[in-house]
Amino acid sequence: MKKVVRLFLLILLAIFLMLVLCGLYFAGRDYGGYFIATKGTLANFELSSFASDSVFVREWLTLRSDAGLTVECGLLTPAREKEHKRYPVVILLGGKTTGKHAIDYALDIKDVIIAAPNYPYNPRESYTLSQFLADAPEMRTAALDMVPSVMLLTDYLWMRPDVDTTRIILLGYSFGAPFVPCIAAHDRRAAVAAIVFGGGDLRGMIRHNVRRYKGPLMSDFVSIVGAVLLHPLEPLRYAEKISPMRLLMINGTDDEQIPRIYAEELYEKAREPKKLVWLEAHHVNPRNVDLTRRIVAALKSELTQIGILSAEN
């Protein structure tokens, strides 16, 4: 039994060292070329309506590029579109289990187009160490592909006659928040980069959240491996490159998943124009309708002040 345990630990150590070496090798790599090549050019798209009400028409949108990339999205458009009117757009990157269904949580807003891309990887509810290592390559590829996925979605939105291309809002909350700085740095078409209940330092945030359920050894191991795999997306790596795009951050004072230190670290590293708004709240949860309404109200207030949204929205 001791030999089996020793062999298992040696295998883990070998994998760990290999990942660290790979991370160091690719640490300075510019992924811009990879993102553009993976995105390709929009080849075709499909729209299928599935629901509507007095405010929005709800549709599923499928985008396909000539590079083989397929992006599934949820799409909300105003139910009573006004002729020749161009609407602001929110590209919405939601929580890890919401993906394209993030459009279901659009509350207290109208006369806006909302597009939510799906995540290419469905995370497990929880992980054993072996499951984490087995899924790691797929998780990394899926995470990297979110950048070209949003870029392809922006291509589609850019060609729609009802989109005001000067008022595109790139908004990520919770699981979707870390993608925003990297996307903003590689695609300058959004007017605002909004990070809601997110922060910087992936290693620190992963370690903090794994340690809430696992021991120190497991949390340290997973955080190091995770930070190496996701280094191309590290928010602190791109914080300074968001500018001159406007950065808007909204965070919770009692967020149990994103401690204040990580939000402030990202904010301090970013350049002007920027603003950080604090809400007295724990971490965002789709089932917490009251908090969702408060977040939407804060977003509307800030975006109206800078002319992205109007009082009608």
N, C-alpha and C positions, 0 to 999 in steps of 0.2 A: 504494500500500500504506500509506503514511504517513497519507493522508487517511482510510482505513478504520479504522486504529488510533485516530486522533484522534477520529473520530466515535464509535467504540465507547467510548472513555474518557469522552467527553462524555455519552453515554447513561447510563453507569454513575454518573457524577457526579450527573446529574439524578435518577436513581432514588434514589441515596444521600441527596441533599438532601430529596427528597420524603418518604422514610421517616423521616428525622430530624425534619422538621417535623411529620409525623403523630404521631411519638412524643412530641414536646414538647406537642402539642395535647391528647393523651389521657393525659398523664403523671399528672394528678391525678384522673382519672376513677375513680369507684367502680363496679366491675364486678359487684357483688352482684345488682343488678336483672337484668343480662344473664344471669348464671348461673341465677337462679331462673326467668326466662322461658324459657330454653333447655331447662331440665329439665322443666318442665311437671309433670303428674301422671301417675303410673304407670297406664297404660291396660291393658296385658296383659303376660304373660310366658310363655315356653315353656321347658321343661326336657327334655333328652334325655340319657339315661345312655349312656356309651360304654365305661366300664371300672370295675372294682372289685377290691379285694383285702381282706385281713383287717382293714385299718385304715380305708380310705376308699372311698366311692362317688364316682366321678368323673363329672361331668355338664357339658354345655354349657348355659348359661343365656342366653336372649335377652330383653332388656327393651325395651319400647316405651312411650313417653310420648305424651300427647295433644298435645304440642308438636312431634311428629315426630322426637324423638330416639330412636335405636336403639342399644343397648349390648349387645355380645357379651361374655360372661364365661365363665371356667372356674370350676367350683364343686366343692369337696371337702366332703363331709359324712361324719360318722362312720359306719362300716359297720354297727356294732351300736348303733343309737341306743337309749338307755334311755328308757322311757316317762316323759313329763312332765319330762325333763331339758332344761335350757337351757344352750347351749354358748357359750363365748367365740368371737368372730369376728375373723379377720384379713382386712382388705381390703388386698389385695396388689398394689402397683404395681411391676412388675418392670422388667427391662432393655428396651432399645429393640426387641429382636428377639423378646422372649418374650411380652409382652402376656398374653392369657388362658392361655397355656401356662406361665405362671409357677407354676401349681399343680403342675407336674411336678417341681418342685425342693423340695417340702415334705418334709423329712427329719427323722427323730427326733422326731416330734410326733404326738399323737393327741388324741381328744376335743376337737377344735377344728374349727370351720367356717372354710374358707378360700375367699375369693371374689376372683378376679383379672379386672378389666375389660381388654378389648382396647383397643389404641391405634387411633384412627380413621385414622391415617396410617402407612403402611409406609415407613420411611426407606430410602434407597439405601445401598449399601455404602460409596460415596464420592461426592463431588460435584465437578463443575466449577463455575465461577463462574456460568455461564449456567443450569445445572441448579438451583443453589441459589436464584437469583433467580426462576426459573420456579416452583419449588415453594414459595417463601416464603409466599404467601397461604394455600395449603392447609395448610402446616405450622402457621401461626399459628392458623387456625380449629380445626384438630384439637387443638392444645395447649390452647386455651381450653375446648374442649368436654370435656376430661377432667374438669374440675371438676364441671359438671352431671351428667356420666356417673356419677361416684362418688356424687354426691348422690342420683341416681335408684337406684343400687344399694343405697344405705343405706336408702332408702324401702322397697325390696323386703325387705331383711334385717329391717327393723324390724317387718314384718308377719308374719314367720315365727314360729310358736310355739316352735321349738327354738332360738331366738336369745336369748341374755342381752344385752339392750340396754344394760346397765351395763358390759359388758366387750367393747366394740368397739375394735379396734386398727387404726388407719390406718397402714399400713406401706409406705414407698416405698424402693426401693434403686436405686442407680445412676441410670439414666435416669428412673426413677419418683420419685426422691427430691425433686426440686425442686417437684413438685406438692403435696407434703404441707402446707407452711405455708399456702398459699393455700386449700386445701380445708379445713384445720382452722379457718382464720379465718372461713370462710363457712358452715361446718356444724359445730355444736358437739356433735354426738351421739357422737363417739368419746371413749373414756376416755383413750387414749394416742395421741400422734402420734410414730411411730418413723421416723427418717431413718437409713438404712443406707448408708454410703459416699456421702454427699452433702454439699453445702455451700451457701453463698450467694455472691452476685455472679455472675450469669449471664454478664455480659460477660467477666469475668476467666476464668471456667471455659471458656467457648467459645474465647476467644483462646488459652488454654493448650493445649487439645486440638487445635485446628486447626493450631497452630504445631508440633505434633509431626510433622505430615506435609506442611505447606505453609509458604511463606515468610512473613516478617513482614507484607508488604503485604496478602496474602490473609487472614491470620489477624486482622489489625486490622480490615479491612473487614467480614469475616463476623461478627466479634464485636460490632461496633457495630450492624450491621443486625439481628443476632440479638437483641441486648439491647433494641433498640427494639421489635421485633415481639413479644417475650416479656415486655415490661415488666409487663403485668398479672399475670404469674406470678412475678415476682422474689421469691425466698425471703426476702431481707432486708426487703422491703416488708411482710411479714406476720409476721416472727419474733416481734415483741412481742405479736402478737394471738393466738398459740397459747395462751398462758396464759389462764385457769387450767387448761386441758388440760395434762396432763403430757407433756413432751418427752423422748424418749429418742433419743440419737444414738450410732451405732456406726460408727467410721471406722478406716481402715487407716493405720498409721504410714508405710508405703512406697507409698501409693496414687499411681500414676503419672498418674491421670486427675483426681483431686480432691486437689490438694495441701493440706497441713495448714492453711495460712493461710485457705482458704475454709471449711473445716469449723469452725475456731475463730471466724471472723468471724460465722458464723450462730449458733453457740452463745452467744457473748458478747452478741449482740443480743437473744436470747430471754430471757424472764423465767422465774423459778421457777414451778412445780417443773420441774427439768430435770436431765439427767445425760448426760455424754459418756463413752463407753467406747472405749478404743483397743485394737485388735488388731494384732499384728505381722503385717502382710499387705500385699500389693499389691492392686489393685482387684479387686472381686468379679467372678467369672466363673462361669456356671452349670456349666462343665466342671470347675471346681475343687471337687470334692466335699468334700475335707477342709476348705476354707475355709467352704463352705456349712454344714457341720456345726458349725464353731466359731461362726459367726454365729448359728445357731439356738440353740446352747447358751447364748450370751451373752444372747440375747433371752429365752429361757426363764428364765434365772436372774434377770434384772432384773424381768421381768413377774411372776414368782412372788413376789419380795420385796415387791411392792406390792399383791399380792392379785388381780391380773388373771387369772393362770393358777394352777393348783394343781399339786401334786407329781405328780398323775396325768397331766398333760399332757406 
